[in-house]
């Protein structure tokens, strides 16, 4: 005698509460938080970059426009390099960790650069 098998017409049992709560890996909250921080950082930086280049670095508006376009290009291109690093070298979670830490270090440098009170200390090259 054969054992009866489930057919497509029969509903499958509902997943337990434990199964529904464990649908995502534990690292998801860090990845989503990192993504939100990166987006806020990108759009915040893009919004003030022209003012910084023209008022603090004393460059022209044309130069500021070209830098902003280069900044946008680099930001949209870097995920390809990050994917390669993740697949070939560090693995996905180490890549996220180390690139996020370097991102935070860059923001720290920007925040601390305000401690320099002269334009010459902030400007990497002499104003033209």
Secondary structure, 3 states (H helix, E strand, C coil): CCCCCCCCCCCCCCCCHHHHHCCCCCCHHHHHHHHHHHHHHHHHHHHHHHHHHHHHCCCCHHHHHHHHHHHHHHHHHHHHHHHHHHHHHHCHHHHHHHHHHHHHHHHHHHHHHHHCCCHHHHCCCCCC
